[in-house]
Amino acid sequence: MSLKGKTLFITGASRGIGLAIALRAARDGANIVIAAKTAEPHKKLPGTIYSAAEEVEKAGGKALPLVVDVRDEDNVRAAVDQAVAHFGGIDICINNASAISLAKSPDMAMKQFDLIQQINMRGTFLTSRACLPWLAKSANPHILTLSPPLTMRSDWFAQHLPYTLSKYGMSMVMFGMAEEFREQGIACNCLWPWSTIATAAVEFALGGEAMLRQSRTPEIMADAAHAILTKPSREFTGRFMLDEEILRAEGMTDFSAYRVDPETPLLVDLFVDPDKQI
């Protein structure tokens, strides 16, 4: 199956994994709504909604760049309305926008705590809900959220409780919506990377250049997302998948092309058991 002619509403699509998913869909000839906050160039982070739109158009898709803050209900609803007016509907919602802070409980300011909950969990709920009326009209509707499997390990919660709550909250939204909208045929799934992914968050918020070398490129997540989004929505919902896991199920066995540095061992991502055999 192809995403040709499908309309994807992707939050945080101005860079990183969101942009990679947009470009993979664009190569099929999809319509991409780039719903992100970055309208002006950042001094450190590459990409704006407008540069992302140019890349999407060059890749073969059609783009609509919109300034969107997923915490703002009126803003999200207006963006969805604009997307529908421009492309005629919405077939796929990608909840990619996310904030990260790995501070321990005593060290996190409540303002920061509220921020990551609002962007991650609340933003996922709000964006998904705003898209639902239009997804219900699609022939193969999907909501895909970039959040981890719901493995209830207390040691993972203890390491960075506020962030873990926010990411598991995103997954819980999908867990509930998958059943709530099963009869309507709206697939709700989660996708998470097995290894760290070479994004601005990894470079500037986590481990710098050393961690980048231990990572895979965002294209592995884009290819895994494409594999999910082209499946029949009534038959594939309520899943929590790792990128390599879904691609192996598609028949892929060689993942070397995704490695930033083939000579450096990969670093297993947060919320993934390092001993897990895929």
C-alpha positions as CSV (number, residue, x, y, z in Angstrom):
1,M,0.0,0.0,0.0
2,S,1.0,3.6,-0.6
3,L,0.2,6.9,1.2
4,K,-0.4,8.7,-2.1
5,G,-3.1,11.2,-1.8
6,K,-3.4,10.7,2.0
7,T,-3.3,13.7,4.3
8,L,-1.1,13.4,7.4
9,F,-1.3,15.9,10.3
10,I,2.1,15.7,12.0
11,T,3.0,17.6,15.1
12,G,6.6,18.6,15.6
13,A,7.4,18.0,12.0
14,S,9.8,20.8,11.4
15,R,12.8,18.6,12.2
16,G,14.0,15.2,13.4
17,I,11.7,12.1,13.4
18,G,8.6,14.1,12.5
19,L,10.3,15.5,9.4
20,A,11.6,12.1,8.5
21,I,8.1,10.6,8.7
22,A,6.8,13.5,6.6
23,L,9.5,13.0,3.9
24,R,8.9,9.3,3.7
25,A,5.1,9.9,3.2
26,A,5.9,12.7,0.7
27,R,7.8,10.2,-1.5
28,D,4.5,8.4,-1.9
29,G,2.8,11.6,-2.9
30,A,1.1,12.4,0.4
31,N,-0.2,15.7,1.7
32,I,1.6,16.8,4.8
33,V,0.4,19.2,7.4
34,I,3.5,20.4,9.2
35,A,2.1,21.4,12.6
36,A,5.0,22.8,14.7
37,K,6.0,25.8,16.7
38,T,9.2,26.8,14.8
39,A,8.4,29.6,12.4
40,E,11.8,31.4,12.8
41,P,15.2,29.8,12.6
42,H,16.6,28.7,16.0
43,K,20.2,29.6,16.8
44,K,21.1,26.0,17.4
45,L,18.4,23.8,16.0
46,P,17.9,23.4,12.3
47,G,14.6,23.6,10.5
48,T,11.4,25.6,10.5
49,I,7.9,24.7,9.3
50,Y,8.7,26.5,6.1
51,S,12.0,24.8,5.4
52,A,10.3,21.5,6.2
53,A,7.5,22.4,3.7
54,E,10.1,23.0,1.0
55,E,11.7,19.6,1.7
56,V,8.3,17.9,1.5
57,E,7.5,19.5,-1.8
58,K,10.9,18.5,-3.3
59,A,10.3,14.9,-2.1
60,G,7.1,14.7,-4.1
61,G,4.4,15.6,-1.6
62,K,2.2,18.6,-0.9
63,A,2.8,20.7,2.2
64,L,0.8,23.0,4.5
65,P,3.1,24.6,7.2
66,L,1.1,25.8,10.2
67,V,2.3,27.3,13.5
68,V,0.8,25.1,16.2
69,D,1.2,24.9,19.9
70,V,-0.2,21.5,21.0
71,R,-1.0,22.9,24.4
72,D,-3.5,25.5,23.0
73,E,-6.9,24.0,22.2
74,D,-8.1,26.8,20.0
75,N,-4.8,26.8,18.1
76,V,-5.0,23.0,17.5
77,R,-8.7,23.1,16.4
78,A,-8.0,26.0,14.1
79,A,-5.0,24.1,12.5
80,V,-7.2,21.1,12.0
81,D,-9.8,23.2,10.3
82,Q,-7.2,24.8,8.1
83,A,-5.9,21.4,7.1
84,V,-9.3,20.1,6.2
85,A,-10.1,23.3,4.2
86,H,-6.8,23.0,2.3
87,F,-6.7,19.2,1.7
88,G,-10.3,18.1,2.1
89,G,-9.8,15.9,5.1
90,I,-7.3,14.1,7.4
91,D,-6.4,10.5,7.1
92,I,-3.6,10.2,9.6
93,C,-2.6,11.9,12.8
94,I,1.0,11.6,14.0
95,N,1.6,12.7,17.6
96,N,5.4,13.4,17.4
97,A,5.7,16.7,19.3
98,S,7.3,16.1,22.7
99,A,9.3,17.8,25.4
100,I,12.0,16.1,27.4
101,S,13.5,16.6,30.9
102,L,15.2,13.8,32.8
103,A,15.4,15.7,36.1
104,K,14.7,13.7,39.3
105,S,11.6,14.5,41.3
106,P,13.2,16.8,43.8
107,D,15.0,18.8,41.1
108,M,12.2,19.5,38.7
109,A,10.4,22.8,39.0
110,M,6.6,22.5,38.8
111,K,6.6,24.8,35.8
112,Q,8.7,22.3,33.9
113,F,6.7,19.4,35.2
114,D,3.5,21.0,33.9
115,L,5.1,21.8,30.6
116,I,6.1,18.3,29.7
117,Q,2.7,16.9,30.8
118,Q,0.9,19.5,28.7
119,I,3.0,18.9,25.6
120,N,3.3,15.2,25.8
121,M,0.2,13.6,27.3
122,R,-2.3,16.5,27.0
123,G,-1.1,17.5,23.6
124,T,-1.5,13.9,22.3
125,F,-5.0,13.7,23.7
126,L,-6.0,17.1,22.3
127,T,-4.5,16.7,18.8
128,S,-6.0,13.2,18.5
129,R,-9.4,14.3,19.6
130,A,-9.4,17.3,17.2
131,C,-8.6,15.0,14.3
132,L,-11.2,12.3,15.2
133,P,-14.2,13.6,13.2
134,W,-12.2,13.7,10.0
135,L,-10.4,10.4,10.7
136,A,-13.8,8.8,11.0
137,K,-14.5,9.7,7.4
138,S,-11.3,8.3,6.1
139,A,-11.0,4.9,4.3
140,N,-8.0,3.8,6.4
141,P,-7.6,6.1,9.4
142,H,-4.6,5.9,11.7
143,I,-3.3,7.7,14.8
144,L,0.3,7.0,15.5
145,T,2.0,8.3,18.7
146,L,5.7,8.2,19.3
147,S,5.7,6.8,22.8
148,P,7.0,3.7,24.6
149,P,5.5,0.3,25.4
150,L,3.6,0.2,28.7
151,T,6.2,-1.8,30.7
152,M,5.5,-1.2,34.4
153,R,9.0,-1.2,35.8
154,S,9.5,0.8,38.9
155,D,13.2,1.4,38.2
156,W,12.3,3.2,35.0
157,F,9.9,5.4,36.8
158,A,12.4,6.1,39.5
159,Q,15.1,7.3,37.1
160,H,13.1,10.3,35.8
161,L,9.5,10.1,37.2
162,P,8.0,13.3,35.6
163,Y,9.2,12.5,32.1
164,T,8.2,8.8,32.4
165,L,4.7,9.8,33.5
166,S,4.4,12.1,30.5
167,K,5.6,9.5,27.9
168,Y,3.6,6.7,29.4
169,G,0.6,9.1,29.5
170,M,0.9,9.4,25.7
171,S,0.8,5.6,25.4
172,M,-2.2,5.4,27.7
173,V,-4.1,7.8,25.5
174,M,-3.5,5.4,22.6
175,F,-4.3,2.3,24.8
176,G,-7.7,3.7,25.6
177,M,-8.5,5.2,22.2
178,A,-7.7,2.0,20.4
179,E,-10.6,0.3,22.2
180,E,-12.8,3.4,22.3
181,F,-12.7,3.9,18.5
182,R,-12.2,0.2,17.4
183,E,-15.7,0.0,16.0
184,Q,-15.1,3.1,13.9
185,G,-12.0,1.5,12.4
186,I,-9.6,4.1,13.6
187,A,-6.3,2.5,14.4
188,C,-4.4,3.9,17.4
189,N,-0.8,2.6,17.8
190,C,2.5,3.6,19.4
191,L,6.0,3.4,18.0
192,W,9.2,3.7,19.9
193,P,12.9,3.4,18.8
194,W,15.0,0.4,20.0
195,S,18.1,2.5,19.9
196,T,18.6,6.2,20.5
197,I,17.9,8.3,17.4
198,A,20.2,11.1,16.1
199,T,18.0,14.1,16.7
200,A,18.5,17.6,18.2
201,A,17.2,16.4,21.5
202,V,19.9,13.7,21.7
203,E,22.6,16.2,20.7
204,F,21.7,19.1,22.8
205,A,19.6,17.8,25.7
206,L,21.0,14.4,26.4
207,G,24.5,13.1,25.3
208,G,26.0,15.4,22.7
209,E,28.1,14.1,19.8
210,A,29.1,10.9,21.6
211,M,25.5,9.8,21.8
212,L,24.8,10.8,18.2
213,R,27.5,8.3,17.1
214,Q,25.8,5.6,19.1
215,S,22.4,6.3,17.4
216,R,20.5,5.4,14.3
217,T,19.1,8.0,11.9
218,P,15.5,9.2,12.0
219,E,14.8,7.3,8.8
220,I,14.4,4.0,10.7
221,M,11.5,5.5,12.5
222,A,10.1,6.9,9.3
223,D,10.2,3.5,7.5
224,A,8.7,1.8,10.5
225,A,5.9,4.4,10.7
226,H,5.2,4.0,7.0
227,A,4.9,0.2,7.5
228,I,2.3,0.8,10.2
229,L,0.4,3.5,8.4
230,T,-0.1,1.4,5.3
231,K,-1.7,-1.5,7.2
232,P,-5.5,-1.9,7.3
233,S,-6.6,0.2,10.3
234,R,-9.4,-2.3,11.3
235,E,-6.9,-5.1,11.6
236,F,-3.9,-3.3,13.2
237,T,-4.6,-1.3,16.3
238,G,-3.8,-1.2,20.0
239,R,-0.1,-2.1,19.3
240,F,3.1,-0.9,21.1
241,M,6.0,-1.5,18.7
242,L,9.7,-0.9,18.4
243,D,11.0,0.4,15.1
244,E,13.3,-2.6,14.5
245,E,10.6,-5.0,15.5
246,I,8.1,-3.7,13.0
247,L,10.7,-3.7,10.2
248,R,11.8,-7.2,10.9
249,A,8.2,-8.3,10.7
250,E,8.2,-6.7,7.2
251,G,11.2,-8.9,6.2
252,M,14.1,-6.5,6.8
253,T,17.2,-8.1,8.3
254,D,20.0,-5.5,7.6
255,F,19.8,-2.3,9.6
256,S,23.3,-1.0,8.9
257,A,22.2,1.8,6.6
258,Y,20.5,3.5,9.6
259,R,23.6,3.7,11.8
260,V,25.3,7.1,12.2
261,D,28.6,5.4,12.9
262,P,28.9,1.8,11.9
263,E,32.0,1.4,14.2
264,T,30.3,2.5,17.4
265,P,28.0,0.2,19.4
266,L,24.4,1.3,19.5
267,L,22.9,2.7,22.6
268,V,19.6,1.2,23.7
269,D,16.9,3.9,24.2
270,L,15.0,4.8,27.3
271,F,12.1,2.4,28.2
272,V,13.7,-0.5,26.3
273,D,15.1,-3.5,28.1
274,P,18.8,-3.7,26.9
275,D,18.5,-7.5,27.0
276,K,15.4,-7.6,24.8
277,Q,15.8,-9.8,21.8
278,I,13.9,-8.6,18.8
